[in-house]
Structures are given as structure tokens and as C-alpha cells.
Amino acid sequence: MREDELYLLRHRLKKREEELQKAEAAGDAKKVSLLSAEAALLRAEIRYLESGGASLEPPDDPAQLEFLLKEKRSLLSEFEKRINLSFFQTPEEQVKLQRYRDIERILKAQCEYLSAKHAIVTENRNIGELREWIKIAEEEGVKIIGSVLEHEAEVESFRPVKKERKKKEFVLDFRKMALGVAVLLLLLSFYFGIFWRKTPYDKEIIRSYVIARNHYIAANEHYVSGRYEDSRREYAIAAAFFNKAEQAAELAERGVHGKMRTYFDFKRKFFSQWELISLNMMRSSDEFRMGDPDAGAALALEAVEMAEKAAAYNGEAEKAWRII
């Protein structure tokens, strides 16, 4: 757990500072230089973990983004300055060096992401661009904990990308035009008839599901790390958004017929099941937090069984969709 790691690092820092004082009193300049560098690296590592470690919670406000970027750059500078020293000689020190290199890489990716998000926000660029930067940051080991804009970028990625077409010289041909109008009318009859697949609730279903899924993933990370207070909060948020997706699917179901109704019926059941799973995991977090691991584990196993049921509902929904 991060708290245990911080405790050990602080304990090591205290020992290094005591050794440093003794070396200074003895006038051992070489040892003073070495211990000073080690202590500085330990302080930087403590700051790194205290600020979230690999996790990054980027705000949406430009001023807050600037402040966080400044903090991360300062921390990165500290690592770059300190780990270029030549005292990493033994195999044990080489392992330590690799850990610092990994932290340095994650911090660089965090800075790049914050800088890109700041530019997108201040220049009013398409929020969909953020999705690519999220992907790049995650590939470098950063765990993005999404705020509103990250969720919007995820929703944006569901929308089809428009391909640019080359401009052609326009020549009026009445026969082609008549044929085009006939084809257009035929397509419109399908569009507004039995082949209609869109509902006014699609965007809300996708948005709620994406937000719920992201909070559920964040909750799982807290849960396996033993941060049960944090996991409880995230599971509760996930349950609320799964409920919103369920309600939107229910409204969509009422406005359609045939296989489309079957599709939304199973999707509604799928979201409802994931709401129950989230609530179960929230209760499991409570049991672990209150010191009853057996009850917590039992609730988690129930959630696994529920997830199998949810997968079955989703499978039925996909079957209905393929028939449509």
C-alpha cells in the first residue's frame, strides 16, 4: 500500500539525515555529498508518492492545470538533476536507479499530458484530441483519473470520424440527379422506417456508461491497493452512473419496436446488473474497512457471479443488434 511505502521512505530519510549530520560533524566531504544526494532523492520520491504517484487527476481549469504542471515539472527537474549522479554502482543500487528512471518517465508523460490538456482547453480545440493524449500517457505508465473533460473526450471517441473528400469539378447531369434523388428517398425511407437505429437517448446512454466504467476501474485500483475509503466512493459514483444509463436505456426501449426493443431491454438489464455489482463492491469495501475480510471477500465473490449474469445480458443484446 502507498501509505506503507511512504512510511518506509520517511524512515529511510530520517536515517540518512542522521548519518549526514554525523558525516558533517566528522568533516567527511565525500560521504556528505553522497548522503545529501541520497536524502534529496528520497525527498523527491516521497513528494512523488504524496502527489499521487503514477495516478494523475488533471483538473479542467487552465489556472489549476498551470499550477499542477509547474509542480510536476519541479519534481521532474529534481529527479533529472539527482539521478545523473554516479553512485549507483552495486546491483542493489542499479535496481533503485531503474525505479527512479521509471518515475522520471512517468513524470515526463504527466507533464506532456498536462501541457497538451492546457493547450486544448485554452485554444478551444476539439476535446476529442484529448483521447489520443490519454492513450499516450497510459502507454507510459500514467493512470489518468478522468475529470469531466476526460469523460467528454471518451464520449467523443464514440462518434464517427468524418473523412475529408477531395473536391471534384461539378457538372450538372439531370439523369444522374434524378437517380440520386430516387436513391436518397429510398435511403430516407429506410432511415425513418424499420432500419432506424438511433434514439434521442443514445448520447446519454454512452456518456453515462463511459463515466460509470471509468469510475468502476478507478474503484478497482483502490480496492486491490487496500484503499477502501477511496474504493467505496468510486463504486458509489459508478453505481449512480450505471443507474443513469439504465434509466436512459429504459426510455429508449419505450420508443422503439421489435428487435430494437429487445436490444434496449437487455442493455437496461446489463446496466442494472452493473449497478448492483458496484453496490456489492461498495459494501465489500465497507466490510474490509471495518475489519471483516471474510464478509468482504464473500461480497466480492457474489459480485463476480453477478458479472457473469451481466455478460450474458450483454451477449443477448448483441445478438439482437446483429439481427437488426
MIMI-527076 format. One record per residue: residue number from 0; residue in one letter; x, y, z of N, C-alpha, C in turn. Coordinates in steps of 0.1 Angstrom, whole numbers, plus 5000, padded with zeros to 4 digits. Layout:
     n   res    nc1    nc2    nc3   cac1   cac2   cac3    cc1    cc2    cc3
   NUM     a      X      Y      Z      X      Y      Z      X      Y      Z
...
end
This chain:
     n   res    nc1    nc2    nc3   cac1   cac2   cac3    cc1    cc2    cc3
     0     m   5008   4988   5000   5000   5000   5000   5009   5012   5000
     1     r   5004   5023   4994   5011   5035   4993   5015   5041   5006
     2     e   5006   5040   5016   5009   5046   5030   5021   5039   5036
     3     d   5021   5025   5034   5033   5017   5040   5046   5021   5033
     4     e   5045   5023   5020   5057   5027   5012   5062   5041   5017
     5     l   5053   5050   5019   5056   5063   5024   5063   5063   5038
     6     y   5057   5054   5046   5063   5052   5060   5077   5048   5059
     7     l   5080   5038   5051   5093   5032   5049   5103   5043   5044
     8     l   5098   5050   5034   5107   5060   5028   5110   5071   5038
     9     r   5100   5075   5046   5103   5086   5056   5113   5081   5066
    10     h   5111   5068   5070   5120   5062   5079   5135   5061   5074
    11     r   5136   5058   5061   5149   5058   5055   5155   5072   5054
    12     l   5147   5081   5051   5151   5095   5050   5156   5100   5064
    13     k   5149   5097   5074   5153   5101   5088   5167   5095   5091
    14     k   5169   5082   5087   5182   5076   5090   5193   5082   5082
    15     r   5191   5086   5069   5201   5092   5060   5204   5106   5066
    16     e   5194   5113   5071   5197   5127   5077   5205   5126   5089
    17     e   5203   5115   5097   5211   5113   5109   5226   5110   5105
    18     e   5227   5101   5095   5241   5098   5090   5247   5110   5084
    19     l   5240   5118   5078   5245   5131   5072   5251   5140   5082
    20     q   5243   5142   5093   5248   5150   5104   5261   5145   5110
    21     k   5262   5132   5112   5275   5126   5117   5286   5128   5107
    22     a   5283   5127   5094   5294   5129   5084   5298   5143   5083
    23     e   5289   5152   5085   5292   5167   5085   5301   5170   5098
    24     a   5297   5164   5109   5305   5166   5121   5319   5161   5120
    25     a   5320   5149   5113   5334   5143   5111   5342   5150   5100
    26     g   5335   5159   5092   5342   5166   5081   5345   5157   5069
    27     d   5337   5146   5067   5339   5137   5056   5331   5142   5044
    28     a   5338   5150   5035   5331   5157   5024   5325   5148   5014
    29     k   5333   5137   5011   5328   5127   5001   5315   5120   5006
    30     k   5315   5116   5019   5303   5110   5024   5291   5120   5025
    31     v   5294   5132   5028   5284   5143   5029   5277   5144   5016
    32     s   5285   5145   5005   5280   5147   4992   5271   5135   4988
    33     l   5275   5123   4991   5267   5111   4988   5254   5110   4995
    34     l   5255   5113   5008   5243   5112   5017   5233   5123   5014
    35     s   5239   5135   5010   5230   5146   5006   5222   5143   4994
    36     a   5229   5137   4984   5222   5133   4972   5211   5122   4974
    37     e   5215   5112   4983   5205   5102   4986   5193   5107   4993
    38     a   5195   5116   5003   5184   5123   5010   5175   5131   5001
    39     a   5182   5138   4991   5174   5146   4982   5165   5137   4973
    40     l   5170   5126   4969   5163   5116   4961   5151   5110   4969
    41     l   5154   5107   4981   5143   5102   4990   5132   5112   4991
    42     r   5136   5125   4993   5126   5136   4995   5117   5137   4982
    43     a   5124   5136   4971   5117   5137   4958   5107   5125   4956
    44     e   5112   5113   4960   5103   5102   4958   5091   5103   4968
    45     i   5093   5108   4980   5082   5110   4989   5072   5120   4983
    46     r   5077   5131   4977   5068   5141   4971   5060   5135   4960
    47     y   5067   5126   4952   5061   5120   4940   5049   5111   4945
    48     l   5051   5103   4956   5041   5094   4961   5029   5102   4967
    49     e   5033   5113   4974   5023   5121   4981   5014   5128   4971
    50     s   5020   5131   4959   5012   5138   4948   5004   5128   4939
    51     g   5004   5115   4944   4996   5106   4936   5003   5095   4929
    52     g   5017   5096   4928   5025   5086   4921   5021   5086   4906
    53     a   5019   5074   4901   5015   5072   4887   5002   5078   4884
    54     s   4993   5079   4894   4979   5084   4892   4980   5099   4889
    55     l   4972   5104   4880   4971   5118   4876   4957   5122   4876
    56     e   4953   5132   4884   4939   5137   4884   4940   5151   4878
    57     p   4940   5153   4865   4941   5166   4859   4929   5174   4860
    58     p   4929   5186   4866   4917   5195   4867   4913   5200   4853
    59     d   4902   5207   4852   4897   5212   4839   4900   5227   4838
    60     d   4903   5234   4849   4905   5248   4849   4920   5252   4845
    61     p   4922   5261   4835   4935   5264   4830   4945   5268   4841
    62     a   4941   5276   4850   4950   5281   4861   4954   5269   4870
    63     q   4945   5260   4873   4948   5248   4881   4958   5239   4873
    64     l   4955   5238   4860   4964   5230   4852   4978   5235   4852
    65     e   4979   5249   4851   4992   5255   4851   5000   5252   4864
    66     f   4992   5254   4875   4998   5251   4888   5003   5237   4890
    67     l   4995   5227   4886   4999   5213   4887   5010   5210   4878
    68     l   5010   5216   4866   5021   5214   4856   5034   5219   4862
    69     k   5034   5231   4868   5046   5237   4875   5051   5227   4885
    70     e   5042   5222   4894   5046   5213   4904   5053   5200   4899
    71     k   5047   5194   4888   5052   5182   4882   5065   5185   4876
    72     r   5067   5196   4869   5080   5199   4863   5091   5201   4873
    73     s   5087   5207   4884   5097   5209   4895   5102   5196   4900
    74     l   5092   5187   4902   5096   5173   4907   5104   5166   4897
    75     l   5100   5167   4884   5108   5160   4873   5122   5166   4873
    76     s   5124   5179   4874   5137   5185   4874   5146   5180   4886
    77     e   5139   5178   4897   5147   5172   4909   5152   5158   4906
    78     f   5144   5150   4900   5148   5136   4896   5159   5137   4886
    79     e   5157   5145   4875   5167   5146   4864   5181   5150   4870
    80     k   5180   5160   4879   5193   5165   4885   5200   5155   4894
    81     r   5192   5147   4901   5198   5138   4911   5202   5125   4906
    82     i   5194   5119   4896   5197   5105   4892   5209   5104   4882
    83     n   5214   5116   4878   5226   5115   4869   5239   5114   4876
    84     l   5238   5112   4890   5250   5111   4898   5255   5096   4896
    85     s   5268   5094   4899   5274   5082   4895   5276   5072   4907
    86     f   5267   5074   4918   5269   5065   4929   5261   5052   4928
    87     f   5254   5050   4917   5246   5038   4915   5255   5027   4909
    88     q   5262   5020   4918   5272   5011   4913   5268   4996   4916
    89     t   5264   4993   4928   5261   4979   4931   5248   4974   4924
    90     p   5246   4961   4923   5233   4956   4917   5221   4961   4924
    91     e   5221   4962   4937   5210   4968   4945   5207   4982   4941
    92     e   5218   4990   4940   5217   5004   4936   5212   5005   4921
    93     q   5215   4996   4913   5211   4996   4899   5195   4994   4898
    94     v   5190   4985   4907   5176   4983   4908   5169   4996   4912
    95     k   5175   5003   4922   5170   5015   4927   5170   5026   4916
    96     l   5181   5026   4908   5182   5035   4897   5171   5033   4886
    97     q   5168   5020   4884   5158   5017   4874   5144   5022   4879
    98     r   5142   5021   4892   5129   5026   4898   5128   5041   4896
    99     y   5140   5048   4898   5140   5063   4896   5138   5067   4881
   100     r   5144   5059   4872   5142   5061   4858   5127   5059   4854
   101     d   5120   5049   4860   5106   5047   4857   5098   5059   4862
   102     i   5101   5064   4874   5094   5076   4879   5096   5088   4870
   103     e   5109   5089   4866   5112   5100   4857   5104   5100   4844
   104     r   5103   5087   4838   5095   5086   4826   5080   5089   4828
   105     i   5074   5085   4839   5060   5087   4843   5058   5102   4844
   106     l   5067   5109   4851   5066   5123   4854   5067   5131   4840
   107     k   5075   5127   4831   5076   5133   4818   5063   5132   4811
   108     a   5057   5120   4811   5044   5118   4804   5033   5126   4811
   109     q   5034   5127   4824   5024   5135   4831   5025   5150   4827
   110     c   5037   5155   4826   5039   5169   4822   5034   5171   4807
   111     e   5037   5161   4799   5033   5163   4785   5018   5163   4784
   112     y   5011   5154   4792   4997   5153   4792   4990   5166   4797
   113     l   4995   5171   4808   4990   5184   4814   4992   5195   4804
   114     s   5004   5196   4798   5006   5206   4788   4997   5206   4776
   115     a   4994   5194   4771   4985   5192   4760   4971   5195   4764
   116     k   4967   5191   4776   4953   5194   4780   4951   5209   4782
   117     h   4961   5216   4787   4961   5231   4789   4959   5238   4775
   118     a   4967   5233   4765   4966   5239   4752   4952   5236   4746
   119     i   4947   5224   4747   4933   5221   4742   4922   5230   4748
   120     v   4924   5232   4762   4913   5240   4769   4914   5254   4765
   121     t   4927   5260   4765   4928   5274   4763   4926   5278   4749
   122     e   4929   5269   4739   4927   5272   4725   4914   5268   4719
   123     n   4905   5263   4728   4892   5258   4724   4892   5248   4713
   124     r   4902   5239   4714   4903   5228   4703   4893   5217   4706
   125     n   4892   5208   4696   4883   5197   4697   4887   5188   4709
   126     i   4877   5186   4718   4880   5178   4730   4884   5164   4727
   127     g   4880   5159   4715   4884   5146   4711   4899   5143   4710
   128     e   4907   5154   4708   4921   5153   4708   4927   5147   4721
   129     l   4920   5150   4732   4925   5146   4745   4926   5131   4746
   130     r   4917   5124   4738   4917   5109   4739   4931   5103   4735
   131     e   4937   5109   4724   4950   5105   4720   4960   5107   4730
   132     w   4960   5118   4737   4970   5121   4747   4968   5112   4759
   133     i   4955   5109   4762   4953   5099   4773   4960   5086   4770
   134     k   4958   5081   4757   4964   5069   4753   4979   5069   4754
   135     i   4985   5080   4750   5000   5081   4750   5005   5081   4765
   136     a   4998   5088   4774   5001   5089   4788   5000   5075   4794
   137     e   4989   5068   4791   4987   5055   4797   4998   5045   4792
   138     e   5002   5046   4780   5013   5037   4775   5026   5039   4782
   139     e   5028   5051   4788   5040   5054   4796   5038   5051   4811
   140     g   5027   5045   4814   5025   5041   4828   5017   5051   4837
   141     v   5011   5061   4831   5003   5071   4838   4989   5066   4840
   142     k   4983   5067   4852   4970   5063   4854   4961   5075   4855
   143     i   4954   5078   4844   4946   5090   4843   4933   5088   4851
   144     i   4930   5096   4861   4917   5096   4868   4909   5108   4862
   145     g   4900   5104   4853   4893   5114   4845   4884   5124   4852
   146     s   4885   5137   4848   4875   5147   4853   4865   5148   4842
   147     v   4857   5158   4841   4846   5160   4832   4851   5159   4817
   148     l   4862   5167   4814   4867   5168   4801   4873   5154   4796
   149     e   4879   5147   4805   4884   5133   4800   4872   5124   4797
   150     h   4861   5125   4805   4849   5117   4801   4843   5122   4788
   151     e   4843   5135   4786   4838   5140   4773   4846   5136   4761
   152     a   4859   5135   4763   4868   5130   4753   4865   5116   4749
   153     e   4862   5108   4760   4859   5094   4758   4846   5093   4750
   154     v   4836   5101   4753   4823   5101   4746   4825   5105   4732
   155     e   4834   5115   4730   4837   5120   4716   4843   5109   4707
   156     s   4850   5099   4714   4856   5089   4706   4846   5079   4700
   157     f   4834   5079   4706   4824   5070   4700   4818   5075   4687
   158     r   4820   5088   4685   4814   5094   4673   4822   5091   4660
   159     p   4815   5089   4649   4823   5085   4637   4831   5097   4632
   160     v   4843   5094   4627   4852   5104   4622   4849   5107   4607
   161     k   4847   5120   4604   4843   5124   4591   4856   5124   4582
   162     k   4855   5117   4571   4867   5117   4562   4866   5129   4552
   163     e   4878   5135   4550   4878   5146   4541   4877   5141   4526
   164     r   4869   5147   4519   4868   5143   4505   4874   5154   4495
   165     k   4880   5148   4485   4887   5157   4475   4876   5164   4467
   166     k   4878   5177   4465   4868   5185   4457   4869   5181   4442
   167     k   4857   5178   4436   4857   5175   4422   4849   5186   4415
   168     e   4853   5187   4402   4846   5197   4394   4831   5192   4392
   169     f   4822   5201   4395   4808   5198   4394   4802   5200   4380
   170     v   4796   5190   4375   4790   5191   4362   4775   5186   4364
   171     l   4766   5194   4360   4751   5191   4362   4747   5181   4352
   172     d   4742   5170   4357   4737   5159   4348   4723   5155   4354
   173     f   4712   5159   4347   4699   5157   4352   4695   5142   4354
   174     r   4700   5133   4345   4697   5119   4347   4703   5114   4360
   175     k   4716   5118   4362   4722   5113   4375   4716   5120   4387
   176     m   4711   5132   4385   4705   5139   4396   4692   5132   4400
   177     a   4684   5128   4390   4671   5121   4392   4673   5108   4399
   178     l   4684   5101   4394   4687   5088   4401   4692   5090   4415
   179     g   4699   5101   4417   4704   5104   4431   4693   5107   4440
   180     v   4683   5115   4435   4671   5118   4444   4663   5105   4447
   181     a   4662   5096   4437   4654   5084   4440   4661   5075   4450
   182     v   4675   5074   4449   4682   5067   4459   4681   5073   4473
   183     l   4682   5087   4473   4681   5094   4486   4668   5092   4492
   184     l   4657   5092   4484   4643   5089   4490   4642   5075   4496
   185     l   4648   5066   4488   4648   5052   4493   4656   5050   4506
   186     l   4667   5057   4507   4675   5057   4519   4668   5063   4531
   187     l   4661   5074   4528   4654   5081   4538   4642   5073   4544
   188     s   4636   5065   4535   4625   5056   4539   4630   5045   4549
   189     f   4642   5040   4546   4649   5031   4555   4652   5038   4568
   190     y   4658   5050   4567   4663   5057   4578   4652   5060   4588
   191     f   4640   5064   4583   4629   5067   4592   4620   5055   4594
   192     g   4623   5044   4588   4615   5032   4590   4621   5021   4598
   193     i   4621   5009   4593   4625   4997   4601   4640   4997   4604
   194     f   4648   5004   4596   4662   5004   4598   4667   5016   4607
   195     w   4658   5023   4613   4662   5034   4622   4668   5028   4634
   196     r   4681   5032   4637   4688   5026   4649   4691   5037   4660
   197     k   4688   5049   4657   4692   5060   4666   4680   5063   4675
   198     t   4682   5067   4687   4672   5073   4696   4677   5085   4702
   199     p   4668   5094   4708   4673   5106   4714   4682   5103   4727
   200     y   4682   5091   4731   4688   5087   4744   4702   5081   4742
   201     d   4706   5079   4729   4719   5073   4727   4731   5080   4734
   202     k   4732   5093   4732   4743   5100   4738   4744   5099   4753
   203     e   4732   5100   4759   4731   5099   4774   4735   5085   4779
   204     i   4731   5074   4771   4735   5061   4775   4750   5059   4774
   205     i   4756   5063   4763   4770   5062   4761   4778   5070   4771
   206     r   4774   5082   4773   4781   5091   4783   4780   5085   4797
   207     s   4768   5081   4801   4767   5076   4815   4775   5063   4817
   208     y   4774   5054   4806   4782   5042   4807   4797   5044   4808
   209     v   4802   5053   4799   4816   5056   4799   4821   5061   4813
   210     i   4813   5071   4819   4817   5076   4832   4816   5065   4842
   211     a   4806   5057   4842   4804   5046   4852   4816   5037   4851
   212     r   4819   5033   4839   4830   5023   4837   4843   5029   4842
   213     n   4846   5041   4839   4859   5048   4844   4860   5048   4859
   214     h   4849   5052   4865   4849   5052   4880   4850   5038   4886
   215     y   4844   5028   4879   4845   5014   4884   4859   5009   4883
   216     i   4866   5012   4872   4880   5009   4870   4889   5015   4881
   217     a   4886   5028   4884   4894   5035   4894   4891   5029   4908
   218     a   4878   5025   4910   4875   5019   4923   4882   5006   4925
   219     n   4883   4998   4914   4890   4985   4915   4905   4987   4919
   220     e   4911   4997   4913   4925   5000   4916   4927   5004   4931
   221     h   4918   5012   4936   4918   5015   4951   4916   5002   4959
   222     y   4906   4994   4954   4902   4982   4962   4914   4972   4963
   223     v   4921   4969   4952   4932   4960   4953   4944   4965   4960
   224     s   4945   4979   4961   4956   4985   4969   4952   4987   4984
   225     g   4940   4983   4987   4936   4984   5001   4931   4998   5006
   226     r   4929   5006   4996   4924   5020   4999   4908   5019   4999
   227     y   4902   5013   5009   4888   5010   5009   4879   5022   5010
   228     e   4884   5033   5016   4876   5045   5017   4874   5051   5003
   229     d   4885   5051   4995   4885   5056   4982   4877   5047   4972
   230     s   4879   5034   4974   4872   5025   4965   4857   5026   4968
   231     r   4853   5028   4980   4838   5029   4984   4832   5041   4976
   232     r   4840   5052   4977   4835   5064   4970   4833   5062   4955
   233     e   4843   5056   4949   4843   5054   4934   4832   5044   4930
   234     y   4830   5034   4938   4820   5024   4935   4806   5030   4936
   235     a   4804   5039   4945   4791   5046   4947   4789   5055   4935
   236     i   4799   5062   4930   4797   5071   4918   4794   5062   4906
   237     a   4801   5051   4904   4799   5041   4893   4785   5036   4893
   238     a   4780   5033   4905   4766   5028   4907   4756   5038   4902
   239     a   4758   5051   4906   4749   5062   4902   4749   5064   4887
   240     f   4760   5063   4880   4760   5065   4866   4755   5052   4858
   241     f   4757   5040   4864   4751   5028   4858   4736   5029   4858
   242     n   4731   5035   4870   4717   5037   4871   4711   5047   4861
   243     k   4719   5058   4858   4715   5068   4848   4715   5061   4834
   244     a   4725   5053   4831   4725   5046   4818   4713   5036   4817
   245     e   4709   5030   4828   4698   5021   4828   4685   5028   4826
   246     q   4683   5040   4832   4671   5048   4830   4670   5053   4816
   247     a   4681   5057   4810   4681   5062   4796   4678   5050   4786
   248     a   4683   5038   4789   4680   5026   4781   4665   5023   4782
   249     e   4659   5025   4794   4645   5022   4796   4637   5031   4788
   250     l   4640   5044   4788   4633   5054   4780   4634   5051   4765
   251     a   4647   5047   4760   4649   5043   4746   4640   5031   4742
   252     e   4639   5022   4752   4632   5009   4749   4617   5012   4746
   253     r   4612   5022   4754   4597   5026   4752   4594   5032   4738
   254     g   4604   5038   4732   4602   5045   4719   4605   5037   4707
   255     v   4608   5024   4708   4611   5016   4697   4603   5003   4697
   256     h   4605   4995   4686   4597   4982   4685   4606   4971   4680
   257     g   4600   4959   4681   4607   4947   4675   4620   4944   4682
   258     k   4630   4941   4674   4644   4937   4679   4651   4949   4686
   259     m   4647   4961   4682   4653   4973   4688   4649   4973   4703
   260     r   4636   4970   4705   4631   4969   4719   4638   4958   4727
   261     t   4640   4947   4720   4647   4936   4727   4662   4940   4731
   262     y   4668   4947   4721   4682   4952   4723   4683   4961   4736
   263     f   4674   4971   4736   4674   4980   4748   4670   4974   4761
   264     d   4661   4964   4760   4657   4957   4772   4669   4950   4778
   265     f   4677   4943   4770   4688   4936   4775   4699   4946   4780
   266     k   4701   4957   4773   4710   4967   4777   4706   4973   4790
   267     r   4693   4975   4792   4688   4980   4805   4692   4970   4816
   268     k   4690   4957   4814   4693   4947   4824   4708   4947   4827
   269     f   4716   4948   4816   4730   4948   4817   4735   4960   4827
   270     f   4730   4972   4824   4733   4984   4833   4728   4982   4847
   271     s   4716   4976   4848   4711   4974   4862   4719   4964   4869
   272     q   4724   4954   4862   4733   4944   4869   4746   4950   4874
   273     w   4751   4959   4865   4764   4965   4869   4762   4975   4880
   274     e   4750   4981   4881   4747   4989   4893   4748   4981   4906
   275     l   4741   4969   4905   4741   4960   4917   4755   4955   4920
   276     i   4763   4953   4910   4777   4948   4912   4785   4959   4919
   277     s   4783   4972   4915   4790   4983   4921   4786   4985   4936
   278     l   4773   4983   4938   4768   4985   4952   4774   4973   4961
   279     n   4775   4961   4955   4780   4950   4962   4795   4952   4966
   280     m   4803   4957   4956   4817   4960   4958   4819   4972   4968
   281     m   4809   4981   4968   4809   4992   4978   4808   4986   4992
   282     r   4798   4977   4994   4796   4970   5007   4808   4962   5011
   283     s   4814   4955   5000   4826   4947   5003   4838   4956   5008
   284     s   4839   4968   5002   4849   4978   5007   4846   4982   5022
   285     d   4834   4984   5025   4830   4987   5039   4834   4976   5049
   286     e   4831   4963   5044   4835   4952   5053   4850   4951   5056
   287     f   4858   4953   5045   4872   4953   5047   4877   4965   5056
   288     r   4871   4976   5053   4874   4988   5061   4871   4986   5076
   289     m   4860   4979   5079   4856   4977   5093   4863   4965   5099
   290     g   4872   4959   5091   4880   4948   5097   4874   4934   5096
   291     d   4865   4932   5086   4859   4918   5085   4862   4914   5070
   292     p   4874   4908   5068   4878   4904   5055   4870   4893   5049
   293     d   4865   4884   5058   4857   4872   5053   4844   4877   5046
   294     a   4837   4886   5053   4825   4892   5047   4827   4900   5035
   295     g   4839   4907   5035   4843   4915   5023   4845   4906   5011
   296     a   4852   4895   5013   4856   4885   5003   4843   4878   4997
   297     a   4834   4875   5006   4821   4869   5002   4813   4878   4993
   298     l   4813   4890   4996   4805   4900   4988   4812   4902   4974
   299     a   4825   4901   4974   4833   4903   4962   4830   4891   4953
   300     l   4829   4878   4959   4826   4866   4951   4812   4867   4945
   301     e   4803   4873   4953   4789   4875   4948   4789   4884   4935
   302     a   4798   4894   4936   4799   4904   4925   4804   4897   4912
   303     v   4813   4888   4914   4819   4880   4903   4808   4872   4896
   304     e   4799   4866   4904   4788   4858   4898   4778   4868   4891
   305     m   4776   4879   4897   4767   4889   4890   4773   4894   4877
   306     a   4786   4895   4876   4793   4899   4864   4791   4889   4853
   307     e   4790   4876   4856   4787   4866   4846   4773   4868   4841
   308     k   4764   4871   4850   4750   4873   4845   4749   4886   4836
   309     a   4757   4896   4840   4757   4909   4832   4762   4906   4818
   310     a   4773   4897   4817   4779   4894   4804   4769   4886   4796
   311     a   4760   4878   4802   4750   4871   4794   4740   4880   4789
   312     y   4736   4890   4797   4726   4900   4792   4732   4908   4780
   313     n   4745   4911   4781   4751   4919   4770   4752   4910   4758
   314     g   4755   4897   4759   4755   4888   4748   4742   4888   4741
   315     e   4731   4887   4748   4718   4887   4742   4715   4900   4735
   316     a   4719   4911   4741   4717   4924   4734   4725   4925   4721
   317     e   4737   4919   4721   4745   4919   4708   4739   4910   4698
   318     k   4733   4899   4702   4726   4890   4692   4714   4898   4686
   319     a   4706   4905   4694   4695   4913   4689   4700   4924   4679
   320     w   4711   4930   4682   4717   4941   4674   4721   4935   4660
   321     r   4727   4923   4660   4732   4917   4647   4720   4914   4638
   322     i   4708   4911   4644   4697   4908   4636   4690   4920   4630
   323     i   4692   4932   4637   4685   4944   4633   4691   4948   4619
end
